[in-house]
Amino acid sequence: MRRALLVIFSVIGPCWLWGQDYRSIEEGQVSYLSSQNVYVKFASTEAIAPGDTLFLLSATGQAEAALVVANKSSISCVCTMVGSLDIRVGD
């Protein structure tokens, strides 16, 4: 019985690891500002989903939550601002 449980856990155990969330860094650039939205262009938005938070790096390298993705295309995202950071085209 122990041997059977050991075999089951050794086969099923690694499956739990595949379900873990990962974080990736995708660099983008603010391409357009409207009164309600911020448009950010990326090389690819494959790893980005609506609802994700985009961070702005300060001059000191500190990451601050700046935008929430509302919608996306293959290379750009339409975002809404979070907080009161000063976001400009080119950031």
Backbone as XML, in Angstrom:
<?xml version="1.0"?>
<chain id="A" units="angstrom">
  <residue number="1" name="MET">
    <atom name="N" x="0.822" y="-1.195" z="0.000"/>
    <atom name="CA" x="0.000" y="0.000" z="0.000"/>
    <atom name="C" x="0.866" y="1.260" z="0.000"/>
  </residue>
  <residue number="2" name="ARG">
    <atom name="N" x="1.921" y="1.264" z="0.828"/>
    <atom name="CA" x="2.805" y="2.426" z="0.866"/>
    <atom name="C" x="3.470" y="2.661" z="-0.478"/>
  </residue>
  <residue number="3" name="ARG">
    <atom name="N" x="3.860" y="1.567" z="-1.093"/>
    <atom name="CA" x="4.535" y="1.678" z="-2.386"/>
    <atom name="C" x="3.586" y="2.270" z="-3.429"/>
  </residue>
  <residue number="4" name="ALA">
    <atom name="N" x="2.329" y="1.863" z="-3.400"/>
    <atom name="CA" x="1.341" y="2.389" z="-4.345"/>
    <atom name="C" x="1.135" y="3.884" z="-4.124"/>
  </residue>
  <residue number="5" name="LEU">
    <atom name="N" x="1.044" y="4.313" z="-2.861"/>
    <atom name="CA" x="0.889" y="5.740" z="-2.566"/>
    <atom name="C" x="2.117" y="6.527" z="-3.003"/>
  </residue>
  <residue number="6" name="LEU">
    <atom name="N" x="3.299" y="5.960" z="-2.799"/>
    <atom name="CA" x="4.528" y="6.626" z="-3.206"/>
    <atom name="C" x="4.559" y="6.825" z="-4.720"/>
  </residue>
  <residue number="7" name="VAL">
    <atom name="N" x="4.157" y="5.810" z="-5.452"/>
    <atom name="CA" x="4.119" y="5.915" z="-6.911"/>
    <atom name="C" x="3.092" y="6.960" z="-7.345"/>
  </residue>
  <residue number="8" name="ILE">
    <atom name="N" x="1.923" y="6.957" z="-6.733"/>
    <atom name="CA" x="0.876" y="7.924" z="-7.088"/>
    <atom name="C" x="1.354" y="9.347" z="-6.819"/>
  </residue>
  <residue number="9" name="PHE">
    <atom name="N" x="1.935" y="9.589" z="-5.636"/>
    <atom name="CA" x="2.393" y="10.942" z="-5.307"/>
    <atom name="C" x="3.582" y="11.370" z="-6.158"/>
  </residue>
  <residue number="10" name="SER">
    <atom name="N" x="4.442" y="10.440" z="-6.547"/>
    <atom name="CA" x="5.582" y="10.825" z="-7.374"/>
    <atom name="C" x="5.150" y="11.154" z="-8.802"/>
  </residue>
  <residue number="11" name="VAL">
    <atom name="N" x="4.028" y="10.612" z="-9.243"/>
    <atom name="CA" x="3.504" y="10.933" z="-10.572"/>
    <atom name="C" x="2.649" y="12.196" z="-10.530"/>
  </residue>
  <residue number="12" name="ILE">
    <atom name="N" x="1.799" y="12.321" z="-9.528"/>
    <atom name="CA" x="0.882" y="13.460" z="-9.431"/>
    <atom name="C" x="1.569" y="14.691" z="-8.839"/>
  </residue>
  <residue number="13" name="GLY">
    <atom name="N" x="2.531" y="14.504" z="-7.970"/>
    <atom name="CA" x="3.199" y="15.607" z="-7.285"/>
    <atom name="C" x="3.703" y="16.705" z="-8.205"/>
  </residue>
  <residue number="14" name="PRO">
    <atom name="N" x="4.445" y="16.378" z="-9.257"/>
    <atom name="CA" x="4.943" y="17.433" z="-10.145"/>
    <atom name="C" x="3.837" y="18.223" z="-10.853"/>
  </residue>
  <residue number="15" name="CYS">
    <atom name="N" x="2.657" y="17.676" z="-10.958"/>
    <atom name="CA" x="1.545" y="18.401" z="-11.595"/>
    <atom name="C" x="1.201" y="19.665" z="-10.825"/>
  </residue>
  <residue number="16" name="TRP">
    <atom name="N" x="1.361" y="19.652" z="-9.504"/>
    <atom name="CA" x="1.083" y="20.847" z="-8.703"/>
    <atom name="C" x="2.040" y="21.969" z="-9.078"/>
  </residue>
  <residue number="17" name="LEU">
    <atom name="N" x="3.257" y="21.637" z="-9.439"/>
    <atom name="CA" x="4.243" y="22.655" z="-9.797"/>
    <atom name="C" x="3.907" y="23.330" z="-11.114"/>
  </residue>
  <residue number="18" name="TRP">
    <atom name="N" x="3.313" y="22.614" z="-12.046"/>
    <atom name="CA" x="2.973" y="23.207" z="-13.339"/>
    <atom name="C" x="1.909" y="24.280" z="-13.209"/>
  </residue>
  <residue number="19" name="GLY">
    <atom name="N" x="1.095" y="24.199" z="-12.192"/>
    <atom name="CA" x="0.017" y="25.165" z="-12.012"/>
    <atom name="C" x="0.457" y="26.452" z="-11.335"/>
  </residue>
  <residue number="20" name="GLN">
    <atom name="N" x="1.727" y="26.560" z="-10.979"/>
    <atom name="CA" x="2.201" y="27.749" z="-10.283"/>
    <atom name="C" x="2.241" y="28.948" z="-11.213"/>
  </residue>
  <residue number="21" name="ASP">
    <atom name="N" x="1.961" y="30.099" z="-10.647"/>
    <atom name="CA" x="1.981" y="31.353" z="-11.377"/>
    <atom name="C" x="3.428" y="31.812" z="-11.536"/>
  </residue>
  <residue number="22" name="TYR">
    <atom name="N" x="3.739" y="32.478" z="-12.626"/>
    <atom name="CA" x="5.066" y="33.033" z="-12.821"/>
    <atom name="C" x="4.930" y="34.500" z="-13.197"/>
  </residue>
  <residue number="23" name="ARG">
    <atom name="N" x="5.989" y="35.211" z="-12.996"/>
    <atom name="CA" x="5.994" y="36.631" z="-13.332"/>
    <atom name="C" x="7.050" y="36.853" z="-14.405"/>
  </residue>
  <residue number="24" name="SER">
    <atom name="N" x="6.720" y="37.681" z="-15.362"/>
    <atom name="CA" x="7.681" y="38.011" z="-16.396"/>
    <atom name="C" x="7.759" y="39.524" z="-16.519"/>
  </residue>
  <residue number="25" name="ILE">
    <atom name="N" x="8.858" y="39.981" z="-17.058"/>
    <atom name="CA" x="9.041" y="41.411" z="-17.261"/>
    <atom name="C" x="8.995" y="41.686" z="-18.754"/>
  </residue>
  <residue number="26" name="GLU">
    <atom name="N" x="8.034" y="42.469" z="-19.152"/>
    <atom name="CA" x="7.881" y="42.899" z="-20.535"/>
    <atom name="C" x="8.014" y="44.416" z="-20.540"/>
  </residue>
  <residue number="27" name="GLU">
    <atom name="N" x="8.965" y="44.934" z="-21.278"/>
    <atom name="CA" x="9.132" y="46.385" z="-21.328"/>
    <atom name="C" x="8.290" y="46.966" z="-22.445"/>
  </residue>
  <residue number="28" name="GLY">
    <atom name="N" x="7.607" y="48.048" z="-22.128"/>
    <atom name="CA" x="6.775" y="48.738" z="-23.101"/>
    <atom name="C" x="6.991" y="50.228" z="-23.010"/>
  </residue>
  <residue number="29" name="GLN">
    <atom name="N" x="6.318" y="50.952" z="-23.892"/>
    <atom name="CA" x="6.458" y="52.401" z="-23.930"/>
    <atom name="C" x="5.090" y="53.033" z="-24.138"/>
  </residue>
  <residue number="30" name="VAL">
    <atom name="N" x="4.813" y="54.083" z="-23.376"/>
    <atom name="CA" x="3.550" y="54.801" z="-23.525"/>
    <atom name="C" x="3.559" y="55.462" z="-24.898"/>
  </residue>
  <residue number="31" name="SER">
    <atom name="N" x="2.564" y="55.118" z="-25.719"/>
    <atom name="CA" x="2.518" y="55.653" z="-27.082"/>
    <atom name="C" x="1.476" y="56.748" z="-27.265"/>
  </residue>
  <residue number="32" name="TYR">
    <atom name="N" x="0.457" y="56.776" z="-26.398"/>
    <atom name="CA" x="-0.605" y="57.783" z="-26.553"/>
    <atom name="C" x="-1.351" y="57.942" z="-25.233"/>
  </residue>
  <residue number="33" name="LEU">
    <atom name="N" x="-1.744" y="59.164" z="-24.937"/>
    <atom name="CA" x="-2.554" y="59.459" z="-23.751"/>
    <atom name="C" x="-3.862" y="60.081" z="-24.192"/>
  </residue>
  <residue number="34" name="SER">
    <atom name="N" x="-4.974" y="59.595" z="-23.662"/>
    <atom name="CA" x="-6.267" y="60.244" z="-23.876"/>
    <atom name="C" x="-6.759" y="60.716" z="-22.511"/>
  </residue>
  <residue number="35" name="SER">
    <atom name="N" x="-7.923" y="61.311" z="-22.474"/>
    <atom name="CA" x="-8.435" y="61.810" z="-21.194"/>
    <atom name="C" x="-8.751" y="60.677" z="-20.218"/>
  </residue>
  <residue number="36" name="GLN">
    <atom name="N" x="-9.027" y="59.477" z="-20.727"/>
    <atom name="CA" x="-9.404" y="58.364" z="-19.854"/>
    <atom name="C" x="-8.465" y="57.168" z="-19.930"/>
  </residue>
  <residue number="37" name="ASN">
    <atom name="N" x="-7.699" y="57.044" z="-21.011"/>
    <atom name="CA" x="-6.886" y="55.846" z="-21.221"/>
    <atom name="C" x="-5.433" y="56.177" z="-21.520"/>
  </residue>
  <residue number="38" name="VAL">
    <atom name="N" x="-4.592" y="55.185" z="-21.273"/>
    <atom name="CA" x="-3.179" y="55.257" z="-21.617"/>
    <atom name="C" x="-2.901" y="54.069" z="-22.527"/>
  </residue>
  <residue number="39" name="TYR">
    <atom name="N" x="-2.252" y="54.318" z="-23.649"/>
    <atom name="CA" x="-1.936" y="53.266" z="-24.611"/>
    <atom name="C" x="-0.450" y="52.938" z="-24.496"/>
  </residue>
  <residue number="40" name="VAL">
    <atom name="N" x="-0.146" y="51.657" z="-24.312"/>
    <atom name="CA" x="1.234" y="51.221" z="-24.126"/>
    <atom name="C" x="1.573" y="50.209" z="-25.209"/>
  </residue>
  <residue number="41" name="LYS">
    <atom name="N" x="2.694" y="50.442" z="-25.892"/>
    <atom name="CA" x="3.118" y="49.570" z="-26.989"/>
    <atom name="C" x="4.221" y="48.631" z="-26.505"/>
  </residue>
  <residue number="42" name="PHE">
    <atom name="N" x="4.121" y="47.358" z="-26.890"/>
    <atom name="CA" x="5.081" y="46.317" z="-26.541"/>
    <atom name="C" x="5.546" y="45.617" z="-27.810"/>
  </residue>
  <residue number="43" name="ALA">
    <atom name="N" x="6.624" y="44.851" z="-27.710"/>
    <atom name="CA" x="7.036" y="43.998" z="-28.821"/>
    <atom name="C" x="5.974" y="42.917" z="-29.032"/>
  </residue>
  <residue number="44" name="SER">
    <atom name="N" x="5.418" y="42.409" z="-27.930"/>
    <atom name="CA" x="4.350" y="41.408" z="-27.966"/>
    <atom name="C" x="3.577" y="41.488" z="-26.653"/>
  </residue>
  <residue number="45" name="THR">
    <atom name="N" x="2.280" y="41.254" z="-26.705"/>
    <atom name="CA" x="1.464" y="41.260" z="-25.482"/>
    <atom name="C" x="1.011" y="39.851" z="-25.113"/>
  </residue>
  <residue number="46" name="GLU">
    <atom name="N" x="1.704" y="38.851" z="-25.627"/>
    <atom name="CA" x="1.310" y="37.459" z="-25.396"/>
    <atom name="C" x="1.227" y="37.108" z="-23.906"/>
  </residue>
  <residue number="47" name="ALA">
    <atom name="N" x="2.133" y="37.656" z="-23.093"/>
    <atom name="CA" x="2.167" y="37.321" z="-21.666"/>
    <atom name="C" x="1.322" y="38.270" z="-20.815"/>
  </residue>
  <residue number="48" name="ILE">
    <atom name="N" x="0.592" y="39.185" z="-21.445"/>
    <atom name="CA" x="-0.208" y="40.176" z="-20.723"/>
    <atom name="C" x="-1.685" y="39.848" z="-20.895"/>
  </residue>
  <residue number="49" name="ALA">
    <atom name="N" x="-2.451" y="40.021" z="-19.822"/>
    <atom name="CA" x="-3.893" y="39.757" z="-19.872"/>
    <atom name="C" x="-4.650" y="40.953" z="-19.308"/>
  </residue>
  <residue number="50" name="PRO">
    <atom name="N" x="-5.891" y="41.167" z="-19.772"/>
    <atom name="CA" x="-6.708" y="42.227" z="-19.168"/>
    <atom name="C" x="-6.811" y="42.010" z="-17.654"/>
  </residue>
  <residue number="51" name="GLY">
    <atom name="N" x="-6.668" y="43.097" z="-16.906"/>
    <atom name="CA" x="-6.669" y="43.015" z="-15.454"/>
    <atom name="C" x="-5.277" y="43.033" z="-14.849"/>
  </residue>
  <residue number="52" name="ASP">
    <atom name="N" x="-4.248" y="42.790" z="-15.664"/>
    <atom name="CA" x="-2.873" y="42.842" z="-15.168"/>
    <atom name="C" x="-2.500" y="44.274" z="-14.806"/>
  </residue>
  <residue number="53" name="THR">
    <atom name="N" x="-1.601" y="44.413" z="-13.855"/>
    <atom name="CA" x="-1.099" y="45.721" z="-13.448"/>
    <atom name="C" x="0.250" y="45.957" z="-14.101"/>
  </residue>
  <residue number="54" name="LEU">
    <atom name="N" x="0.414" y="47.130" z="-14.697"/>
    <atom name="CA" x="1.692" y="47.525" z="-15.280"/>
    <atom name="C" x="2.373" y="48.486" z="-14.317"/>
  </residue>
  <residue number="55" name="PHE">
    <atom name="N" x="3.672" y="48.342" z="-14.190"/>
    <atom name="CA" x="4.448" y="49.151" z="-13.259"/>
    <atom name="C" x="5.340" y="50.119" z="-14.021"/>
  </residue>
  <residue number="56" name="LEU">
    <atom name="N" x="5.561" y="51.277" z="-13.431"/>
    <atom name="CA" x="6.437" y="52.293" z="-13.993"/>
    <atom name="C" x="7.689" y="52.328" z="-13.133"/>
  </residue>
  <residue number="57" name="LEU">
    <atom name="N" x="8.869" y="52.263" z="-13.782"/>
    <atom name="CA" x="10.119" y="52.327" z="-13.037"/>
    <atom name="C" x="10.513" y="53.776" z="-12.838"/>
  </residue>
  <residue number="58" name="SER">
    <atom name="N" x="10.835" y="54.131" z="-11.600"/>
    <atom name="CA" x="11.281" y="55.492" z="-11.306"/>
    <atom name="C" x="12.765" y="55.613" z="-11.651"/>
  </residue>
  <residue number="59" name="ALA">
    <atom name="N" x="13.305" y="56.807" z="-11.531"/>
    <atom name="CA" x="14.719" y="57.045" z="-11.824"/>
    <atom name="C" x="15.624" y="56.238" z="-10.898"/>
  </residue>
  <residue number="60" name="THR">
    <atom name="N" x="15.133" y="55.913" z="-9.712"/>
    <atom name="CA" x="15.921" y="55.130" z="-8.756"/>
    <atom name="C" x="15.756" y="53.625" z="-8.963"/>
  </residue>
  <residue number="61" name="GLY">
    <atom name="N" x="14.941" y="53.229" z="-9.931"/>
    <atom name="CA" x="14.717" y="51.813" z="-10.196"/>
    <atom name="C" x="13.587" y="51.207" z="-9.399"/>
  </residue>
  <residue number="62" name="GLN">
    <atom name="N" x="12.863" y="52.031" z="-8.672"/>
    <atom name="CA" x="11.722" y="51.577" z="-7.866"/>
    <atom name="C" x="10.513" y="51.353" z="-8.773"/>
  </residue>
  <residue number="63" name="ALA">
    <atom name="N" x="9.856" y="50.210" z="-8.672"/>
    <atom name="CA" x="8.664" y="49.911" z="-9.473"/>
    <atom name="C" x="7.421" y="50.370" z="-8.725"/>
  </residue>
  <residue number="64" name="GLU">
    <atom name="N" x="6.576" y="51.153" z="-9.401"/>
    <atom name="CA" x="5.328" y="51.635" z="-8.807"/>
    <atom name="C" x="4.163" y="51.236" z="-9.699"/>
  </residue>
  <residue number="65" name="ALA">
    <atom name="N" x="3.091" y="50.716" z="-9.098"/>
    <atom name="CA" x="1.897" y="50.356" z="-9.861"/>
    <atom name="C" x="1.366" y="51.616" z="-10.534"/>
  </residue>
  <residue number="66" name="ALA">
    <atom name="N" x="1.169" y="51.553" z="-11.846"/>
    <atom name="CA" x="0.771" y="52.748" z="-12.582"/>
    <atom name="C" x="-0.484" y="52.548" z="-13.418"/>
  </residue>
  <residue number="67" name="LEU">
    <atom name="N" x="-0.642" y="51.373" z="-14.028"/>
    <atom name="CA" x="-1.726" y="51.152" z="-14.983"/>
    <atom name="C" x="-2.343" y="49.775" z="-14.796"/>
  </residue>
  <residue number="68" name="VAL">
    <atom name="N" x="-3.621" y="49.667" z="-15.140"/>
    <atom name="CA" x="-4.303" y="48.374" z="-15.181"/>
    <atom name="C" x="-4.768" y="48.160" z="-16.614"/>
  </residue>
  <residue number="69" name="VAL">
    <atom name="N" x="-4.446" y="47.001" z="-17.167"/>
    <atom name="CA" x="-4.789" y="46.685" z="-18.554"/>
    <atom name="C" x="-6.292" y="46.462" z="-18.670"/>
  </residue>
  <residue number="70" name="ALA">
    <atom name="N" x="-6.931" y="47.232" z="-19.547"/>
    <atom name="CA" x="-8.366" y="47.079" z="-19.791"/>
    <atom name="C" x="-8.612" y="46.182" z="-20.998"/>
  </residue>
  <residue number="71" name="ASN">
    <atom name="N" x="-7.770" y="46.333" z="-22.019"/>
    <atom name="CA" x="-7.909" y="45.565" z="-23.252"/>
    <atom name="C" x="-6.554" y="45.512" z="-23.921"/>
  </residue>
  <residue number="72" name="LYS">
    <atom name="N" x="-6.378" y="44.591" z="-24.854"/>
    <atom name="CA" x="-5.089" y="44.484" z="-25.530"/>
    <atom name="C" x="-5.249" y="44.032" z="-26.969"/>
  </residue>
  <residue number="73" name="SER">
    <atom name="N" x="-4.222" y="44.326" z="-27.757"/>
    <atom name="CA" x="-4.107" y="43.795" z="-29.111"/>
    <atom name="C" x="-2.812" y="42.985" z="-29.131"/>
  </residue>
  <residue number="74" name="SER">
    <atom name="N" x="-2.313" y="42.647" z="-30.299"/>
    <atom name="CA" x="-1.104" y="41.831" z="-30.358"/>
    <atom name="C" x="0.143" y="42.581" z="-29.901"/>
  </residue>
  <residue number="75" name="ILE">
    <atom name="N" x="0.160" y="43.925" z="-30.034"/>
    <atom name="CA" x="1.351" y="44.675" z="-29.637"/>
    <atom name="C" x="1.079" y="45.872" z="-28.725"/>
  </residue>
  <residue number="76" name="SER">
    <atom name="N" x="-0.167" y="46.121" z="-28.354"/>
    <atom name="CA" x="-0.426" y="47.262" z="-27.471"/>
    <atom name="C" x="-1.556" y="46.965" z="-26.494"/>
  </residue>
  <residue number="77" name="CYS">
    <atom name="N" x="-1.581" y="47.767" z="-25.428"/>
    <atom name="CA" x="-2.596" y="47.628" z="-24.386"/>
    <atom name="C" x="-3.278" y="48.962" z="-24.153"/>
  </residue>
  <residue number="78" name="VAL">
    <atom name="N" x="-4.573" y="48.913" z="-23.907"/>
    <atom name="CA" x="-5.333" y="50.080" z="-23.473"/>
    <atom name="C" x="-5.448" y="49.938" z="-21.963"/>
  </residue>
  <residue number="79" name="CYS">
    <atom name="N" x="-5.000" y="50.958" z="-21.239"/>
    <atom name="CA" x="-4.936" y="50.876" z="-19.784"/>
    <atom name="C" x="-5.645" y="52.047" z="-19.124"/>
  </residue>
  <residue number="80" name="THR">
    <atom name="N" x="-6.011" y="51.846" z="-17.869"/>
    <atom name="CA" x="-6.527" y="52.932" z="-17.043"/>
    <atom name="C" x="-5.493" y="53.217" z="-15.965"/>
  </residue>
  <residue number="81" name="MET">
    <atom name="N" x="-5.424" y="54.472" z="-15.553"/>
    <atom name="CA" x="-4.420" y="54.883" z="-14.573"/>
    <atom name="C" x="-4.804" y="54.448" z="-13.163"/>
  </residue>
  <residue number="82" name="VAL">
    <atom name="N" x="-3.785" y="54.128" z="-12.377"/>
    <atom name="CA" x="-3.938" y="53.796" z="-10.969"/>
    <atom name="C" x="-3.167" y="54.863" z="-10.197"/>
  </residue>
  <residue number="83" name="GLY">
    <atom name="N" x="-3.809" y="55.513" z="-9.271"/>
    <atom name="CA" x="-3.112" y="56.525" z="-8.490"/>
    <atom name="C" x="-2.922" y="57.815" z="-9.261"/>
  </residue>
  <residue number="84" name="SER">
    <atom name="N" x="-1.931" y="58.585" z="-8.843"/>
    <atom name="CA" x="-1.737" y="59.911" z="-9.433"/>
    <atom name="C" x="-0.331" y="60.110" z="-9.986"/>
  </residue>
  <residue number="85" name="LEU">
    <atom name="N" x="0.268" y="59.070" z="-10.527"/>
    <atom name="CA" x="1.590" y="59.203" z="-11.124"/>
    <atom name="C" x="1.520" y="60.072" z="-12.371"/>
  </residue>
  <residue number="86" name="ASP">
    <atom name="N" x="2.584" y="60.797" z="-12.631"/>
    <atom name="CA" x="2.674" y="61.635" z="-13.825"/>
    <atom name="C" x="3.196" y="60.775" z="-14.975"/>
  </residue>
  <residue number="87" name="ILE">
    <atom name="N" x="2.301" y="60.332" z="-15.838"/>
    <atom name="CA" x="2.664" y="59.467" z="-16.957"/>
    <atom name="C" x="2.672" y="60.299" z="-18.226"/>
  </residue>
  <residue number="88" name="ARG">
    <atom name="N" x="3.721" y="60.121" z="-19.030"/>
    <atom name="CA" x="3.871" y="60.885" z="-20.273"/>
    <atom name="C" x="4.176" y="59.945" z="-21.432"/>
  </residue>
  <residue number="89" name="VAL">
    <atom name="N" x="3.919" y="60.420" z="-22.637"/>
    <atom name="CA" x="4.266" y="59.649" z="-23.832"/>
    <atom name="C" x="5.780" y="59.429" z="-23.815"/>
  </residue>
  <residue number="90" name="GLY">
    <atom name="N" x="6.191" y="58.208" z="-24.048"/>
    <atom name="CA" x="7.605" y="57.857" z="-24.039"/>
    <atom name="C" x="8.053" y="57.157" z="-22.766"/>
  </residue>
  <residue number="91" name="ASP">
    <atom name="N" x="7.249" y="57.233" z="-21.706"/>
    <atom name="CA" x="7.607" y="56.549" z="-20.446"/>
    <atom name="C" x="7.584" y="55.051" z="-20.644"/>
  </residue>
</chain>
